[in-house]
Amino acid sequence: MTWRLLLDKKRAQDFYDHLPDKSRAIERVHLLRLAEDPYPGSGADKEQLTIRGDNRYYRLHIGRSLTAFYTIHEKEGKVHVLEIMTIEQAHKKYGRLGNRR
């Protein structure tokens, strides 16, 4: 199954658009892999997080410097990338999130 990949306009698309060309190309490859299989345990550095209540959020590490937070909408066949940021920004904003199922 191929998933439809959506980027949040403000928090993900704007960050992506302002990356240098080389970084944007690397980011694109990783994000497109989410469209193939967004679930953890299937290659890449993906993990499931439960941040608030039963809501399931996922994190994708991209290289050693970037991370993307996303949700999966199974019924619609969509992967929604909520935010892309540096790992340092993510640690400041969310702390050191672990696998909190």
DRENPA-3360 file (N, C-alpha, C; in nm, 2 decimals, always signed):
BEGIN
1 = MTWRLLLD = +0.08/-0.12/+0.00/+0.00/+0.00/+0.00/+0.09/+0.12/+0.00 ~ +0.05/+0.22/-0.08/+0.12/+0.35/-0.08/+0.03/+0.45/-0.01 ~ +0.10/+0.52/+0.09/+0.03/+0.61/+0.17/+0.04/+0.75/+0.11 ~ -0.06/+0.83/+0.12/-0.06/+0.97/+0.08/+0.01/+1.05/+0.18 ~ +0.12/+1.12/+0.15/+0.20/+1.20/+0.24/+0.16/+1.35/+0.24 ~ +0.12/+1.40/+0.35/+0.08/+1.54/+0.37/+0.18/+1.61/+0.47 ~ +0.22/+1.73/+0.43/+0.30/+1.81/+0.52/+0.22/+1.93/+0.57 ~ +0.23/+1.94/+0.71/+0.16/+2.06/+0.77/+0.23/+2.19/+0.71;
9 = KKRAQDFY = +0.14/+2.28/+0.66/+0.19/+2.40/+0.59/+0.29/+2.48/+0.67 ~ +0.25/+2.51/+0.79/+0.33/+2.60/+0.87/+0.45/+2.53/+0.94 ~ +0.43/+2.42/+1.00/+0.53/+2.36/+1.08/+0.63/+2.26/+1.01 ~ +0.58/+2.20/+0.90/+0.66/+2.11/+0.83/+0.71/+2.16/+0.69 ~ +0.61/+2.21/+0.61/+0.65/+2.25/+0.48/+0.74/+2.37/+0.48 ~ +0.72/+2.47/+0.57/+0.80/+2.59/+0.57/+0.95/+2.55/+0.61 ~ +0.96/+2.46/+0.71/+1.09/+2.42/+0.75/+1.16/+2.35/+0.63 ~ +1.09/+2.26/+0.57/+1.15/+2.18/+0.45/+1.19/+2.28/+0.34;
17 = DHLPDKSR = +1.10/+2.38/+0.31/+1.13/+2.47/+0.20/+1.26/+2.56/+0.23 ~ +1.29/+2.58/+0.35/+1.41/+2.66/+0.38/+1.54/+2.59/+0.41 ~ +1.53/+2.45/+0.39/+1.66/+2.38/+0.40/+1.74/+2.40/+0.28 ~ +1.88/+2.39/+0.29/+1.97/+2.39/+0.18/+1.93/+2.27/+0.08 ~ +1.97/+2.29/-0.04/+1.93/+2.19/-0.14/+1.97/+2.05/-0.11 ~ +2.09/+2.03/-0.06/+2.14/+1.90/-0.02/+2.06/+1.84/+0.09 ~ +2.03/+1.92/+0.19/+1.95/+1.87/+0.31/+1.81/+1.84/+0.27 ~ +1.76/+1.92/+0.18/+1.62/+1.90/+0.13/+1.61/+1.77/+0.05;
25 = AIERVHLL = +1.71/+1.74/-0.03/+1.71/+1.61/-0.10/+1.72/+1.49/-0.01 ~ +1.80/+1.50/+0.10/+1.80/+1.39/+0.19/+1.67/+1.37/+0.27 ~ +1.62/+1.49/+0.31/+1.49/+1.49/+0.38/+1.38/+1.43/+0.29 ~ +1.38/+1.46/+0.17/+1.28/+1.41/+0.07/+1.28/+1.26/+0.06 ~ +1.40/+1.20/+0.05/+1.42/+1.06/+0.04/+1.36/+0.99/+0.17 ~ +1.38/+1.04/+0.28/+1.33/+0.98/+0.41/+1.18/+1.00/+0.42 ~ +1.13/+1.12/+0.38/+0.99/+1.14/+0.39/+0.91/+1.05/+0.29 ~ +0.97/+1.03/+0.17/+0.90/+0.94/+0.07/+0.90/+0.80/+0.12;
33 = RLAEDPYP = +1.00/+0.76/+0.20/+0.99/+0.62/+0.26/+0.87/+0.61/+0.35 ~ +0.83/+0.72/+0.42/+0.71/+0.71/+0.50/+0.59/+0.67/+0.42 ~ +0.59/+0.72/+0.29/+0.47/+0.69/+0.21/+0.47/+0.54/+0.17 ~ +0.58/+0.48/+0.17/+0.59/+0.34/+0.15/+0.55/+0.25/+0.27 ~ +0.60/+0.29/+0.39/+0.57/+0.22/+0.51/+0.60/+0.31/+0.63 ~ +0.49/+0.37/+0.69/+0.52/+0.46/+0.80/+0.54/+0.40/+0.94 ~ +0.52/+0.27/+0.95/+0.52/+0.21/+1.08/+0.66/+0.17/+1.13 ~ +0.69/+0.19/+1.26/+0.81/+0.15/+1.32/+0.84/+0.00/+1.30;
41 = GSGADKEQ = +0.97/-0.03/+1.30/+1.01/-0.17/+1.28/+1.03/-0.22/+1.14 ~ +1.02/-0.13/+1.05/+1.03/-0.16/+0.91/+1.14/-0.08/+0.84 ~ +1.26/-0.08/+0.90/+1.37/+0.00/+0.85/+1.36/+0.14/+0.90 ~ +1.45/+0.22/+0.86/+1.47/+0.36/+0.91/+1.45/+0.37/+1.06 ~ +1.47/+0.49/+1.11/+1.47/+0.51/+1.25/+1.34/+0.57/+1.29 ~ +1.23/+0.49/+1.30/+1.10/+0.53/+1.33/+1.06/+0.47/+1.46 ~ +0.98/+0.55/+1.54/+0.93/+0.50/+1.67/+0.80/+0.56/+1.70 ~ +0.72/+0.48/+1.77/+0.58/+0.53/+1.81/+0.60/+0.60/+1.95;
49 = LTIRGDNR = +0.53/+0.71/+1.96/+0.52/+0.79/+2.09/+0.38/+0.81/+2.13 ~ +0.35/+0.80/+2.25/+0.22/+0.84/+2.30/+0.24/+0.96/+2.39 ~ +0.21/+1.08/+2.34/+0.24/+1.20/+2.41/+0.12/+1.24/+2.50 ~ +0.00/+1.24/+2.44/-0.11/+1.29/+2.52/-0.22/+1.18/+2.50 ~ -0.26/+1.12/+2.62/-0.37/+1.03/+2.61/-0.34/+0.91/+2.52 ~ -0.44/+0.88/+2.44/-0.43/+0.76/+2.35/-0.38/+0.80/+2.21 ~ -0.36/+0.93/+2.19/-0.31/+0.98/+2.06/-0.18/+0.92/+2.02 ~ -0.17/+0.86/+1.91/-0.04/+0.80/+1.86/+0.03/+0.89/+1.77;
57 = YYRLHIGR = +0.15/+0.93/+1.81/+0.24/+1.01/+1.73/+0.36/+0.93/+1.70 ~ +0.43/+0.96/+1.59/+0.55/+0.89/+1.55/+0.66/+0.99/+1.53 ~ +0.78/+0.94/+1.54/+0.90/+1.02/+1.52/+0.99/+0.95/+1.42 ~ +1.04/+1.02/+1.33/+1.14/+0.97/+1.23/+1.26/+1.05/+1.24 ~ +1.37/+0.99/+1.28/+1.50/+1.06/+1.28/+1.56/+1.05/+1.14 ~ +1.61/+1.17/+1.09/+1.66/+1.18/+0.96/+1.81/+1.22/+0.98 ~ +1.90/+1.12/+0.95/+2.04/+1.15/+0.97/+2.06/+1.17/+1.12 ~ +2.16/+1.26/+1.15/+2.20/+1.29/+1.29/+2.15/+1.42/+1.33;
65 = SLTAFYTI = +2.08/+1.49/+1.24/+2.04/+1.63/+1.28/+1.90/+1.67/+1.27 ~ +1.81/+1.59/+1.20/+1.67/+1.63/+1.18/+1.58/+1.52/+1.23 ~ +1.46/+1.56/+1.27/+1.36/+1.47/+1.31/+1.22/+1.52/+1.26 ~ +1.13/+1.43/+1.23/+1.00/+1.46/+1.19/+0.90/+1.39/+1.28 ~ +0.79/+1.46/+1.31/+0.68/+1.41/+1.39/+0.57/+1.39/+1.30 ~ +0.50/+1.28/+1.31/+0.39/+1.25/+1.22/+0.28/+1.16/+1.28 ~ +0.16/+1.16/+1.22/+0.06/+1.07/+1.26/+0.02/+0.99/+1.14 ~ -0.05/+0.88/+1.16/-0.09/+0.79/+1.06/-0.25/+0.78/+1.06;
73 = HEKEGKVH = -0.31/+0.81/+0.95/-0.46/+0.80/+0.94/-0.49/+0.68/+0.85 ~ -0.51/+0.57/+0.92/-0.52/+0.44/+0.84/-0.64/+0.44/+0.75 ~ -0.76/+0.49/+0.80/-0.88/+0.48/+0.72/-0.87/+0.57/+0.59 ~ -0.80/+0.68/+0.60/-0.78/+0.76/+0.48/-0.66/+0.73/+0.40 ~ -0.57/+0.64/+0.46/-0.45/+0.61/+0.39/-0.35/+0.72/+0.38 ~ -0.34/+0.80/+0.49/-0.26/+0.92/+0.49/-0.16/+0.92/+0.60 ~ -0.04/+0.98/+0.57/+0.06/+1.00/+0.67/+0.07/+1.16/+0.68 ~ +0.05/+1.21/+0.79/+0.05/+1.36/+0.81/+0.17/+1.40/+0.89;
81 = VLEIMTIE = +0.27/+1.46/+0.82/+0.39/+1.51/+0.89/+0.35/+1.64/+0.95 ~ +0.36/+1.64/+1.09/+0.32/+1.76/+1.17/+0.43/+1.86/+1.18 ~ +0.55/+1.82/+1.21/+0.66/+1.91/+1.23/+0.79/+1.84/+1.18 ~ +0.88/+1.93/+1.13/+1.01/+1.89/+1.10/+1.10/+1.99/+1.17 ~ +1.20/+1.94/+1.24/+1.29/+2.03/+1.32/+1.42/+1.96/+1.34 ~ +1.52/+2.04/+1.39/+1.64/+1.98/+1.43/+1.62/+1.90/+1.55 ~ +1.71/+1.81/+1.58/+1.70/+1.72/+1.70/+1.71/+1.81/+1.82 ~ +1.80/+1.91/+1.81/+1.82/+2.00/+1.93/+1.69/+2.08/+1.96;
89 = QAHKKYGR = +1.62/+2.12/+1.85/+1.49/+2.19/+1.87/+1.39/+2.10/+1.93 ~ +1.39/+1.98/+1.89/+1.29/+1.88/+1.94/+1.31/+1.85/+2.09 ~ +1.44/+1.84/+2.13/+1.47/+1.82/+2.27/+1.43/+1.94/+2.36 ~ +1.45/+2.06/+2.30/+1.41/+2.17/+2.38/+1.25/+2.18/+2.39 ~ +1.19/+2.15/+2.28/+1.04/+2.16/+2.28/+0.97/+2.05/+2.35 ~ +1.01/+1.93/+2.33/+0.94/+1.81/+2.39/+1.02/+1.74/+2.49 ~ +1.14/+1.78/+2.52/+1.23/+1.70/+2.61/+1.28/+1.58/+2.54 ~ +1.33/+1.49/+2.62/+1.38/+1.36/+2.55/+1.27/+1.26/+2.56;
97 = LGNRR = +1.19/+1.26/+2.45/+1.08/+1.17/+2.44/+1.13/+1.03/+2.41 ~ +1.08/+0.94/+2.49/+1.12/+0.80/+2.46/+1.00/+0.73/+2.40 ~ +1.01/+0.60/+2.40/+0.90/+0.52/+2.35/+0.80/+0.51/+2.46 ~ +0.69/+0.58/+2.46/+0.60/+0.59/+2.57/+0.46/+0.53/+2.54 ~ +0.46/+0.41/+2.51/+0.33/+0.35/+2.47/+0.25/+0.32/+2.60;
% end
